[in-house]
Amino acid sequence: MLLSIFIKGIIIGLAVSVPLGPIGVLIIQRTVNKNRISGFLTGLGASLTDVFYALIAGFSLTYIIDFIRLHQLTFHILGALIVFFLGIYIFRKNPANDMRRYKRRGCNYYQDLISTFLITFPNPLVVFIFLAVFASSGIVFHISQPYDAFTMILGIFTGASIWWLTLTNLVSSFRHKFSLRVLWWFNKISGALIMILVLVSFFVGLNKISGF
């Protein structure tokens, strides 16, 4: 029983993580500009947010869900603004300066992990995504089944981690082909793509919010 739940969790974790949104572009950008460890930890930061909201959905914490539903527009706007300005920051980055900084200070992996968690955290729509996924998959958790719930959450985290590990290793295998000029253009394209994806996600999310 627990193995079946764990496998379902892995599938859900993969399904939620695979679509290449703004954070996926950020993970690719950090993998190319830094290394695969930085990219992977960036992905894990996003996975921590998924785990947090999956816990809320999994345990049916109604009072938190109601609070999120009440303030979801504020969260949605805040989250979109944060990621949009991140796109501007990446667009303006100079890879030569970054490389000198990394050689002098090294990579701050802790910062990569925490920063992505803080970037993705103001997106409470994730909790409604998990609620929909749990309902459609026939998995309904109650507080009387904590082991089942935690098994599912562990599966979701594992599935997301598998995807980020696969993506960062794949991107890293081509990283050595990037010159400074290519990196400069890559930052421009990544930053612009993040801004575009944020705007699209914002208006799609706005439409969903109006439907709740």
N, CA, C and O of each residue as an XYZ file, in Angstrom:
848
protein
N       0.826     -1.211      0.000
C       0.000      0.000      0.000
C       0.861      1.262      0.000
O       0.661      2.165     -0.812
N       1.832      1.308      0.934
C       2.697      2.484      1.027
C       3.549      2.639     -0.232
O       3.797      3.757     -0.685
N       4.001      1.502     -0.801
C       4.808      1.556     -2.024
C       3.995      2.135     -3.173
O       4.507      2.925     -3.966
N       2.741      1.746     -3.261
C       1.863      2.259     -4.312
C       1.664      3.763     -4.166
O       1.686      4.494     -5.157
N       1.472      4.221     -2.942
C       1.309      5.656     -2.680
C       2.586      6.410     -3.022
O       2.544      7.495     -3.600
N       3.728      5.816     -2.655
C       5.022      6.446     -2.933
C       5.233      6.607     -4.441
O       5.686      7.659     -4.893
N       4.910      5.581     -5.213
C       5.059      5.632     -6.667
C       4.134      6.686     -7.267
O       4.530      7.426     -8.167
N       2.899      6.752     -6.766
C       1.969      7.787     -7.223
C       2.518      9.176     -6.911
O       2.373     10.103     -7.707
N       3.149      9.309     -5.742
C       3.761     10.585     -5.370
C       4.869     10.975     -6.333
O       4.985     12.141     -6.709
N       5.687     10.004     -6.736
C       6.767     10.268     -7.700
C       6.185     10.775     -9.016
O       6.679     11.738     -9.602
N       5.127     10.109     -9.467
C       4.483     10.513    -10.731
C       3.933     11.931    -10.627
O       4.081     12.729    -11.552
N       3.293     12.243     -9.492
C       2.759     13.597     -9.287
C       3.888     14.620     -9.240
O       3.778     15.693     -9.832
N       4.985     14.289     -8.532
C       6.131     15.187     -8.455
C       6.715     15.491     -9.821
O       7.085     16.630    -10.107
N       6.798     14.470    -10.664
C       7.296     14.646    -12.032
C       6.326     15.500    -12.846
O       6.741     16.407    -13.567
N       5.035     15.203    -12.725
C       4.020     15.914    -13.513
C       3.979     17.404    -13.176
O       3.778     18.241    -14.056
N       4.171     17.729    -11.895
C       4.129     19.132    -11.469
C       5.408     19.865    -11.872
O       5.363     21.060    -12.161
N       6.547     19.167    -11.895
C       7.842     19.810    -12.119
C       8.245     19.908    -13.587
O       8.926     20.856    -13.977
N       7.832     18.936    -14.406
C       8.319     18.873    -15.796
C       7.955     20.094    -16.640
O       8.810     20.549    -17.400
N       6.733     20.661    -16.559
C       6.430     21.838    -17.384
C       7.447     22.951    -17.156
O       7.695     23.353    -16.019
N       8.035     23.447    -18.250
C       9.132     24.411    -18.153
C       8.592     25.821    -17.988
O       8.364     26.526    -18.971
N       8.387     26.230    -16.738
C       7.945     27.581    -16.433
C       9.134     28.479    -16.143
O      10.269     28.114    -16.449
N       8.894     29.658    -15.552
C       9.985     30.591    -15.244
C      11.071     29.975    -14.364
O      12.253     30.240    -14.579
N      10.693     29.157    -13.374
C      11.684     28.566    -12.477
C      12.520     27.531    -13.214
O      13.712     27.387    -12.942
N      11.903     26.808    -14.148
C      12.670     25.867    -14.969
C      13.735     26.576    -15.775
O      14.856     26.082    -15.897
N      13.395     27.740    -16.332
C      14.372     28.539    -17.081
C      15.478     29.022    -16.145
O      16.652     29.019    -16.516
N      15.106     29.436    -14.928
C      16.098     29.881    -13.947
C      17.073     28.749    -13.612
O      18.277     28.982    -13.502
N      16.565     27.535    -13.452
C      17.412     26.384    -13.127
C      18.395     26.114    -14.260
O      19.570     25.841    -14.015
N      17.916     26.190    -15.500
C      18.804     26.005    -16.655
C      19.862     27.106    -16.686
O      21.038     26.846    -16.943
N      19.429     28.340    -16.420
C      20.362     29.480    -16.453
C      21.457     29.340    -15.408
O      22.623     29.613    -15.692
N      21.096     28.918    -14.208
C      22.105     28.747    -13.153
C      23.018     27.558    -13.432
O      24.198     27.583    -13.083
N      22.476     26.520    -14.058
C      23.312     25.371    -14.419
C      24.358     25.780    -15.440
O      25.519     25.381    -15.343
N      23.948     26.577    -16.419
C      24.861     27.019    -17.472
C      25.874     28.021    -16.928
O      27.063     27.928    -17.231
N      25.406     28.981    -16.123
C      26.283     30.039    -15.628
C      27.168     29.594    -14.473
O      28.267     30.122    -14.299
N      26.700     28.617    -13.671
C      27.481     28.146    -12.532
C      27.890     26.693    -12.758
O      28.922     26.424    -13.372
N      27.086     25.764    -12.266
C      27.357     24.347    -12.467
C      26.100     23.534    -12.160
O      25.074     24.088    -11.765
N      26.188     22.222    -12.345
C      25.000     21.374    -12.179
C      24.515     21.327    -10.732
O      23.318     21.176    -10.488
N      25.435     21.454     -9.768
C      25.034     21.433     -8.357
C      24.174     22.645     -8.043
O      23.154     22.537     -7.362
N      24.595     23.810     -8.549
C      23.832     25.036     -8.339
C      22.442     24.912     -8.954
O      21.449     25.299     -8.337
N      22.371     24.368    -10.175
C      21.092     24.188    -10.838
C      20.200     23.212    -10.097
O      19.001     23.447     -9.950
N      20.790     22.100     -9.623
C      20.012     21.086     -8.918
C      19.457     21.628     -7.603
O      18.296     21.387     -7.272
N      20.280     22.355     -6.856
C      19.825     22.923     -5.585
C      18.766     24.000     -5.811
O      17.867     24.183     -4.991
N      18.883     24.706     -6.929
C      17.842     25.664     -7.284
C      16.512     24.936     -7.485
O      15.463     25.412     -7.052
N      16.570     23.778     -8.148
C      15.380     22.957     -8.333
C      14.823     22.445     -7.021
O      13.609     22.408     -6.825
N      15.720     22.045     -6.113
C      15.273     21.555     -4.809
C      14.566     22.653     -4.020
O      13.622     22.383     -3.276
N      15.027     23.891     -4.188
C      14.360     25.016     -3.516
C      12.916     25.130     -3.957
O      12.026     25.381     -3.145
N      12.686     24.941     -5.264
C      11.311     24.959     -5.774
C      10.540     23.750     -5.260
O       9.346     23.846     -4.976
N      11.224     22.607     -5.141
C      10.568     21.388     -4.649
C      10.117     21.537     -3.199
O       9.091     20.981     -2.806
N      10.877     22.284     -2.406
C      10.493     22.516     -1.009
C       9.164     23.263     -0.926
O       8.339     22.995     -0.052
N       8.973     24.210     -1.856
C       7.691     24.911     -1.907
C       6.568     23.948     -2.257
O       5.490     23.985     -1.663
N       6.842     23.069     -3.249
C       5.836     22.062     -3.626
C       5.479     21.176     -2.435
O       4.309     20.866     -2.210
N       6.497     20.774     -1.676
C       6.269     19.918     -0.512
C       5.418     20.642      0.524
O       4.501     20.054      1.099
N       5.719     21.913      0.764
C       4.976     22.692      1.755
C       3.489     22.764      1.391
O       2.625     22.515      2.231
N       3.204     23.106      0.138
C       1.813     23.236     -0.277
C       1.139     21.879     -0.447
O      -0.074     21.763     -0.274
N       1.918     20.849     -0.786
C       1.360     19.494     -0.864
C       0.945     19.010      0.521
O      -0.059     18.312      0.662
N       1.720     19.382      1.550
C       1.351     19.031      2.922
C       0.020     19.670      3.314
O      -0.833     19.035      3.934
N      -0.138     20.944      2.937
C      -1.392     21.644      3.249
C      -2.562     20.964      2.547
O      -3.614     20.732      3.144
N      -2.359     20.646      1.259
C      -3.424     19.992      0.497
C      -3.650     18.568      0.986
O      -4.788     18.115      1.103
N      -2.551     17.863      1.270
C      -2.651     16.464      1.664
C      -3.357     16.259      2.985
O      -4.115     15.303      3.144
N      -3.119     17.141      3.929
C      -3.759     17.025      5.235
C      -5.066     17.817      5.316
O      -5.687     17.923      6.374
N      -5.466     18.372      4.159
C      -6.731     19.123      4.093
C      -6.825     20.157      5.211
O      -7.809     20.200      5.950
N      -5.790     20.991      5.327
C      -5.761     22.026      6.368
C      -6.652     23.191      5.925
O      -6.188     24.174      5.347
N      -7.922     23.045      6.211
C      -8.940     23.954      5.678
C      -8.700     25.410      6.044
O      -8.879     26.299      5.211
N      -8.293     25.661      7.288
C      -8.121     27.052      7.725
C      -7.001     27.749      6.953
O      -7.093     28.945      6.675
N      -5.930     26.997      6.600
C      -4.848     27.588      5.805
C      -5.300     27.774      4.360
O      -5.020     28.800      3.740
N      -6.004     26.767      3.829
C      -6.506     26.849      2.460
C      -7.475     28.025      2.317
O      -7.445     28.734      1.311
N      -8.325     28.230      3.312
C      -9.262     29.361      3.278
C      -8.516     30.693      3.315
O      -8.898     31.642      2.631
N      -7.445     30.760      4.124
C      -6.647     31.989      4.196
C      -5.992     32.276      2.845
O      -5.976     33.415      2.378
N      -5.449     31.214      2.221
C      -4.817     31.370      0.908
C      -5.854     31.806     -0.127
O      -5.602     32.690     -0.947
N      -7.027     31.166     -0.071
C      -8.092     31.518     -1.018
C      -8.510     32.989     -0.857
O      -8.798     33.673     -1.839
N      -8.536     33.456      0.385
C      -8.952     34.834      0.672
C      -7.931     35.848      0.160
O      -8.300     36.930     -0.297
N      -6.636     35.493      0.238
C      -5.569     36.433     -0.116
C      -4.796     36.004     -1.362
O      -3.693     36.494     -1.604
N      -5.362     35.101     -2.147
C      -4.608     34.546     -3.260
C      -4.231     35.585     -4.317
O      -3.179     35.461     -4.945
N      -5.061     36.600     -4.526
C      -4.729     37.634     -5.504
C      -3.483     38.401     -5.075
O      -2.612     38.689     -5.896
N      -3.400     38.732     -3.789
C      -2.222     39.434     -3.261
C      -0.975     38.578     -3.419
O       0.064     39.063     -3.865
N      -1.080     37.288     -3.047
C       0.044     36.366     -3.210
C       0.443     36.258     -4.679
O       1.627     36.260     -5.014
N      -0.551     36.163     -5.540
C      -0.309     35.976     -6.973
C       0.446     37.167     -7.556
O       1.399     36.989     -8.315
N       0.025     38.371     -7.207
C       0.686     39.581     -7.709
C       2.097     39.682     -7.165
O       3.031     39.995     -7.902
N       2.257     39.414     -5.860
C       3.583     39.483     -5.230
C       4.544     38.494     -5.875
O       5.675     38.847     -6.209
N       4.092     37.250     -6.049
C       4.937     36.229     -6.652
C       5.337     36.592     -8.066
O       6.493     36.413     -8.449
N       4.389     37.103     -8.853
C       4.670     37.486    -10.241
C       5.686     38.622    -10.300
O       6.585     38.607    -11.140
N       5.549     39.606     -9.412
C       6.482     40.733     -9.387
C       7.903     40.272     -9.051
O       8.867     40.713     -9.676
N       8.025     39.382     -8.061
C       9.341     38.895     -7.647
C      10.047     38.196     -8.804
O      11.207     38.484     -9.097
N       9.340     37.276     -9.460
C       9.959     36.510    -10.550
C      10.200     37.401    -11.773
O      11.184     37.212    -12.488
N       9.310     38.369    -12.018
C       9.496     39.281    -13.148
C      10.775     40.104    -12.966
O      11.562     40.254    -13.902
N      10.975     40.633    -11.761
C      12.194     41.408    -11.508
C      13.436     40.515    -11.528
O      14.530     40.978    -11.852
N      13.267     39.239    -11.181
C      14.368     38.284    -11.316
C      14.753     38.149    -12.789
O      15.936     38.082    -13.123
N      13.744     38.109    -13.671
C      14.010     38.042    -15.107
C      14.785     39.262    -15.588
O      15.703     39.135    -16.397
N      14.419     40.447    -15.093
C      15.148     41.676    -15.450
C      16.585     41.593    -14.961
O      17.511     41.975    -15.677
N      16.776     41.089    -13.734
C      18.114     40.965    -13.157
C      18.988     40.044    -14.010
O      20.140     40.367    -14.300
N      18.436     38.898    -14.410
C      19.191     37.948    -15.242
C      19.490     38.562    -16.611
O      20.587     38.393    -17.145
N      18.518     39.269    -17.174
C      18.688     39.913    -18.482
C      19.867     40.885    -18.470
O      20.577     41.023    -19.466
N      20.068     41.553    -17.343
C      21.115     42.573    -17.249
C      22.450     42.038    -16.749
O      23.428     42.783    -16.688
N      22.504     40.754    -16.391
C      23.729     40.195    -15.821
C      24.844     40.107    -16.847
O      24.612     39.818    -18.021
N      26.067     40.366    -16.378
C      27.265     40.236    -17.216
C      27.974     38.940    -16.812
O      28.473     38.848    -15.690
N      28.033     37.932    -17.698
C      28.638     36.652    -17.325
C      30.113     36.745    -16.966
O      30.606     35.953    -16.163
N      30.827     37.712    -17.555
C      32.252     37.873    -17.239
C      32.431     38.277    -15.776
O      33.298     37.750    -15.079
N      31.601     39.216    -15.319
C      31.653     39.634    -13.913
C      31.285     38.494    -12.984
O      31.892     38.318    -11.927
N      30.283     37.721    -13.386
C      29.845     36.582    -12.577
C      30.954     35.544    -12.438
O      31.183     35.013    -11.351
N      31.636     35.260    -13.535
C      32.709     34.257    -13.505
C      33.848     34.689    -12.593
O      34.412     33.872    -11.866
N      34.185     35.979    -12.635
C      35.236     36.485    -11.739
C      34.801     36.379    -10.282
O      35.602     36.052     -9.406
N      33.515     36.661    -10.031
C      32.990     36.590     -8.670
C      33.000     35.145     -8.162
O      33.361     34.897     -7.011
N      32.607     34.199     -9.006
C      32.558     32.800     -8.595
C      33.957     32.246     -8.334
O      34.154     31.440     -7.425
N      34.946     32.695     -9.156
C      36.328     32.252     -8.945
C      36.882     32.782     -7.630
O      37.664     32.115     -6.952
N      36.459     34.007     -7.280
C      36.955     34.635     -6.067
C      36.249     34.104     -4.820
O      36.894     33.855     -3.801
N      34.937     33.931     -4.896
C      34.157     33.545     -3.715
C      33.650     32.110     -3.754
O      33.337     31.541     -2.708
N      33.562     31.518     -4.934
C      32.953     30.201     -5.067
C      31.439     30.318     -5.136
O      30.886     31.408     -4.993
N      30.775     29.196     -5.356
C      29.311     29.186     -5.463
C      28.681     29.093     -4.072
O      29.107     28.302     -3.231
N      27.678     29.904     -3.859
C      26.934     29.856     -2.598
C      25.711     28.965     -2.804
O      24.632     29.434     -3.168
N      25.906     27.669     -2.562
C      24.837     26.700     -2.831
C      23.641     26.896     -1.897
O      22.492     26.709     -2.298
N      23.919     27.269     -0.671
C      22.843     27.512      0.286
C      21.938     28.634     -0.223
O      20.715     28.557     -0.109
N      22.549     29.668     -0.782
C      21.792     30.799     -1.318
C      20.950     30.368     -2.512
O      19.816     30.819     -2.672
N      21.510     29.488     -3.356
C      20.757     28.988     -4.509
C      19.502     28.253     -4.054
O      18.432     28.424     -4.639
N      19.632     27.439     -3.017
C      18.505     26.660     -2.498
C      17.435     27.553     -1.880
O      16.259     27.467     -2.233
N      17.856     28.408     -0.956
C      16.914     29.242     -0.210
C      16.263     30.303     -1.094
O      15.074     30.589     -0.954
N      17.048     30.888     -2.007
C      16.500     31.962     -2.834
C      15.347     31.466     -3.698
O      14.352     32.169     -3.875
N      15.479     30.247     -4.237
C      14.395     29.722     -5.079
C      13.161     29.403     -4.250
O      12.033     29.602     -4.702
N      13.378     28.907     -3.029
C      12.237     28.658     -2.149
C      11.491     29.957     -1.873
O      10.261     29.989     -1.907
N      12.235     31.032     -1.598
C      11.608     32.324     -1.298
C      10.934     32.916     -2.532
O       9.937     33.629     -2.417
N      11.484     32.619     -3.720
C      10.897     33.124     -4.964
C       9.580     32.415     -5.271
O       8.607     33.044     -5.686
N       9.562     31.093     -5.060
C       8.381     30.300     -5.421
C       7.322     30.258     -4.322
O       6.163     29.942     -4.591
N       7.708     30.570     -3.098
C       6.775     30.470     -1.963
C       5.529     31.341     -2.112
O       4.441     30.894     -1.749
N       5.643     32.587     -2.640
C       4.424     33.418     -2.750
C       3.521     32.979     -3.910
O       2.907     33.822     -4.564
N       3.437     31.685     -4.167
C       2.584     31.177     -5.234
C       1.639     30.117     -4.673
O       1.795     28.931     -4.961
N       0.662     30.537     -3.875
C      -0.221     29.578     -3.206
C      -1.165     28.854     -4.145
O      -1.886     27.954     -3.715
N      -1.177     29.233     -5.442
C      -2.005     28.493     -6.391
C      -1.557     27.034     -6.467
O      -2.319     26.159     -6.876
N      -0.298     26.786     -6.062
C       0.224     25.422     -6.069
C      -0.634     24.513     -5.196
O      -0.844     23.347     -5.530
N      -1.130     25.042     -4.083
C      -1.938     24.210     -3.176
C      -3.211     23.753     -3.874
O      -3.675     22.637     -3.639
N      -3.780     24.591     -4.724
C      -4.997     24.208     -5.444
C      -4.677     23.211     -6.562
O      -5.501     22.364     -6.907
N      -3.467     23.325     -7.123
C      -3.030     22.336     -8.115
C      -2.947     20.960     -7.470
O      -3.404     19.970     -8.040
N      -2.358     20.905     -6.271
C      -2.243     19.623     -5.573
C      -3.601     19.094     -5.143
O      -3.847     17.890     -5.202
N      -4.490     19.990     -4.710
C      -5.838     19.568     -4.349
C      -6.530     18.919     -5.542
O      -7.199     17.895     -5.403
N      -6.362     19.527     -6.716
C      -6.979     18.988     -7.938
C      -6.350     17.650     -8.319
O      -7.050     16.715     -8.709
N      -5.018     17.567     -8.202
C      -4.312     16.327     -8.546
C      -4.719     15.200     -7.601
O      -4.991     14.083     -8.039
N      -4.760     15.498     -6.302
C      -5.147     14.473     -5.323
C      -6.573     13.983     -5.580
O      -6.864     12.790     -5.496
N      -7.450     14.938     -5.894
C      -8.848     14.569     -6.131
C      -8.985     13.715     -7.393
O      -9.708     12.719     -7.400
N      -8.272     14.121     -8.480
C      -8.381     13.403     -9.745
C      -7.743     12.023     -9.692
O      -8.146     11.113    -10.417
N      -6.731     11.874     -8.815
C      -6.055     10.579     -8.706
C      -6.736      9.661     -7.692
O      -6.310      8.524     -7.487
N      -7.794     10.166     -7.063
C      -8.525      9.347     -6.101
C      -7.849      9.238     -4.753
O      -8.221      8.397     -3.935
N      -6.843     10.095     -4.510
C      -6.119     10.069     -3.239
C      -6.639     11.195     -2.364
O      -6.425     12.370     -2.666
N      -7.301     10.854     -1.312
C      -7.820     11.849     -0.369
C      -7.228     11.541      0.997
O      -7.421     10.450      1.533
N      -6.509     12.500      1.557
C      -5.849     12.287      2.837
C      -6.658     12.870      3.980
O      -7.354     13.874      3.825
N      -6.556     12.235      5.105
C      -7.136     12.746      6.338
C      -6.048     12.697      7.408
O      -5.083     11.942      7.289
N      -6.206     13.483      8.422
C      -5.195     13.545      9.472
C      -5.046     12.205     10.196
O      -4.044     11.975     10.873
N      -6.031     11.327     10.056
C      -5.968     10.002     10.684
C      -5.042      9.062      9.924
O      -4.785      7.951     10.388
N      -4.537      9.479      8.773
C      -3.641      8.658      7.961
C      -2.324      9.387      7.716
O      -1.966      9.621      6.561
N      -1.599      9.750      8.758
C      -0.385     10.542      8.581
C       0.711      9.815      7.811
O       1.436     10.448      7.042
N       0.855      8.490      7.997
C       1.909      7.767      7.302
C       1.679      7.751      5.799
O       2.620      7.884      5.017
N       0.419      7.587      5.399
C       0.100      7.631      3.976
C       0.412      9.010      3.393
O       0.974      9.128      2.304
N       0.036     10.047      4.140
C       0.262     11.414      3.673
C       1.746     11.712      3.522
O       2.172     12.256      2.502
N       2.538     11.357      4.535
C       3.978     11.630      4.468
C       4.661     10.798      3.385
O       5.635     11.241      2.777
N       4.145      9.586      3.145
C       4.685      8.751      2.067
C       4.446      9.418      0.722
O       5.330      9.435     -0.134
N       3.249      9.969      0.537
C       2.931     10.679     -0.691
C       3.827     11.914     -0.860
O       4.336     12.167     -1.952
N       4.014     12.671      0.207
C       4.852     13.875      0.147
C       6.292     13.504     -0.198
O       6.938     14.179     -1.000
N       6.787     12.433      0.407
C       8.138     11.962      0.100
C       8.243     11.562     -1.371
O       9.255     11.820     -2.022
N       7.187     10.930     -1.886
C       7.169     10.556     -3.294
C       7.192     11.773     -4.204
O       7.894     11.786     -5.216
N       6.422     12.800     -3.845
C       6.390     14.039     -4.638
C       7.770     14.688     -4.665
O       8.242     15.113     -5.719
N       8.412     14.763     -3.499
C       9.752     15.354     -3.425
C      10.744     14.535     -4.244
O      11.595     15.096     -4.935
N      10.636     13.211     -4.167
C      11.529     12.329     -4.924
C      11.329     12.508     -6.421
O      12.300     12.591     -7.174
N      10.063     12.568     -6.859
C       9.773     12.750     -8.278
C      10.313     14.067     -8.804
O      10.910     14.116     -9.880
N      10.103     15.140     -8.041
C      10.615     16.452     -8.446
C      12.140     16.445     -8.490
O      12.739     17.006     -9.407
N      12.769     15.810     -7.499
C      14.234     15.748     -7.444
C      14.802     14.976     -8.627
O      15.828     15.355     -9.191
N      14.130     13.895     -8.997
C      14.572     13.104    -10.155
C      14.554     13.963    -11.419
O      15.475     13.904    -12.233
N      13.494     14.762    -11.574
C      13.398     15.615    -12.762
C      14.491     16.680    -12.773
O      15.146     16.880    -13.795
N      14.695     17.370    -11.638
C      15.710     18.431    -11.608
C      17.111     17.861    -11.796
O      17.955     18.492    -12.432
N      17.368     16.662    -11.243
C      18.670     16.011    -11.425
C      18.883     15.654    -12.892
O      19.974     15.845    -13.429
N      17.851     15.140    -13.532
C      17.945     14.776    -14.950
C      18.174     16.014    -15.809
O      19.040     16.023    -16.683
N      17.381     17.070    -15.550
C      17.482     18.298    -16.338
C      18.848     18.954    -16.197
O      19.463     19.328    -17.196
N      19.329     19.097    -14.956
C      20.605     19.785    -14.744
C      21.783     18.989    -15.306
O      22.735     19.576    -15.818
N      21.727     17.670    -15.215
C      22.797     16.854    -15.799
C      22.788     16.939    -17.317
O      23.844     16.964    -17.949
N      21.597     16.983    -17.900
C      21.482     17.094    -19.354
C      22.021     18.434    -19.837
O      22.781     18.496    -20.803
N      21.618     19.515    -19.152
C      22.084     20.854    -19.532
C      23.586     20.980    -19.301
O      24.294     21.564    -20.121
N      24.075     20.432    -18.186
C      25.494     20.524    -17.846
C      26.390     19.832    -18.867
O      27.540     20.227    -19.058
N      25.865     18.805    -19.520
C      26.667     18.064    -20.504
C      26.997     18.924    -21.726
O      27.946     18.632    -22.454
N      26.207     19.991    -21.953
C      26.479     20.900    -23.076
C      27.108     22.211    -22.613
O      27.405     23.083    -23.430
N      27.309     22.349    -21.310
C      27.757     23.614    -20.737
C      29.132     24.052    -21.252
O      29.381     25.246    -21.413
N      30.018     23.095    -21.508
C      31.386     23.429    -21.914
C      31.443     24.089    -23.294
O      32.468     24.659    -23.668
N      30.342     24.012    -24.048
C      30.306     24.598    -25.387
C      29.936     26.077    -25.359
O      29.916     26.730    -26.402
N      29.643     26.608    -24.179
C      29.205     27.998    -24.063
C      30.401     28.921    -23.849
O      31.104     28.814    -22.844
N      30.628     29.832    -24.803
C      31.653     30.867    -24.640
C      31.041     32.027    -23.863
O      29.844     32.028    -23.572
N      31.877     33.020    -23.526
C      31.372     34.184    -22.797
C      30.303     34.927    -23.601
O      29.316     35.413    -23.048
N      30.519     35.005    -24.922
C      29.532     35.699    -25.759
C      28.212     34.927    -25.789
O      27.132     35.513    -25.714
N      28.320     33.603    -25.900
C      27.112     32.779    -25.887
C      26.396     32.911    -24.544
O      25.169     32.986    -24.493
N      27.177     32.938    -23.447
C      26.596     33.113    -22.115
C      25.874     34.451    -21.999
O      24.810     34.543    -21.386
N      26.464     35.483    -22.591
C      25.849     36.814    -22.556
C      24.485     36.770    -23.231
O      23.505     37.285    -22.695
N      24.425     36.149    -24.414
C      23.157     36.020    -25.124
C      22.203     35.093    -24.391
O      20.993     35.314    -24.382
N      22.756     34.050    -23.775
C      21.918     33.104    -23.043
C      21.218     33.799    -21.884
O      20.040     33.548    -21.631
N      21.936     34.677    -21.173
C      21.331     35.446    -20.085
C      20.233     36.366    -20.611
O      19.182     36.506    -19.986
N      20.480     36.992    -21.762
C      19.462     37.871    -22.353
C      18.195     37.078    -22.688
O      17.078     37.491    -22.374
N      18.404     35.927    -23.335
C      17.260     35.101    -23.742
C      16.539     34.543    -22.513
O      15.309     34.548    -22.451
N      17.324     34.056    -21.523
C      16.724     33.492    -20.309
C      15.911     34.539    -19.560
O      14.780     34.281    -19.147
N      16.500     35.735    -19.388
C      15.805     36.807    -18.674
C      14.519     37.209    -19.374
O      13.481     37.387    -18.736
N      14.597     37.353    -20.707
C      13.403     37.734    -21.473
C      12.345     36.635    -21.406
O      11.154     36.917    -21.275
N      12.790     35.378    -21.499
C      11.850     34.253    -21.464
C      11.160     34.153    -20.107
O       9.966     33.865    -20.030
N      11.918     34.393    -19.038
C      11.326     34.381    -17.691
C      10.256     35.455    -17.576
O       9.174     35.205    -17.046
N      10.560     36.662    -18.077
C       9.581     37.750    -17.995
C       8.321     37.424    -18.792
O       7.211     37.703    -18.341
N       8.491     36.834    -19.974
C       7.343     36.477    -20.808
C       6.501     35.397    -20.134
O       5.275     35.492    -20.084
N       7.183     34.356    -19.611
C       6.476     33.258    -18.958
C       5.737     33.722    -17.704
O       4.649     33.236    -17.397
N       6.346     34.672    -16.980
C       5.692     35.217    -15.785
C       4.407     35.943    -16.168
O       3.374     35.776    -15.520
N       4.478     36.748    -17.225
C       3.289     37.478    -17.663
C       2.179     36.524    -18.102
O       1.009     36.720    -17.774
N       2.571     35.479    -18.856
C       1.580     34.495    -19.303
C       0.985     33.774    -18.089
O      -0.232     33.619    -17.981
N       1.876     33.329    -17.165
C       1.411     32.633    -15.964
C       0.521     33.525    -15.108
O      -0.453     33.065    -14.513
N       0.872     34.810    -15.054
C       0.102     35.751    -14.235
C      -1.333     35.855    -14.737
O      -2.276     35.789    -13.950
N      -1.497     36.018    -16.054
C      -2.844     36.196    -16.601
C      -3.630     34.885    -16.592
O      -4.847     34.890    -16.408
N      -2.934     33.761    -16.791
C      -3.599     32.463    -16.676
C      -4.062     32.242    -15.238
O      -5.187     31.806    -14.991
N      -3.153     32.560    -14.274
C      -3.493     32.432    -12.860
C      -4.627     33.353    -12.473
O      -5.491     32.984    -11.678
N      -4.629     34.560    -13.035
C      -5.691     35.530    -12.752
C      -7.041     34.982    -13.206
O      -8.059     35.160    -12.538
N      -7.024     34.316    -14.348
C      -8.256     33.711    -14.866
C      -8.742     32.589    -13.955
O      -9.942     32.431    -13.733
N      -7.784     31.801    -13.422
C      -8.131     30.718    -12.513
C      -8.683     31.262    -11.197
O      -9.649     30.735    -10.646
N      -8.049     32.324    -10.708
C      -8.501     32.932     -9.455
C      -9.926     33.433     -9.584
O     -10.738     33.259     -8.676
N     -10.226     34.049    -10.705
C     -11.588     34.564    -10.912
C     -12.605     33.435    -11.012
O     -13.805     33.648    -10.840
N     -12.103     32.215    -11.297
C     -13.005     31.076    -11.421
C     -13.244     30.368    -10.111
O     -14.159     29.551    -10.008
N     -12.407     30.677     -9.065
C     -12.570     30.027     -7.765
C     -13.785     30.581     -7.038
O     -14.084     30.154     -5.923
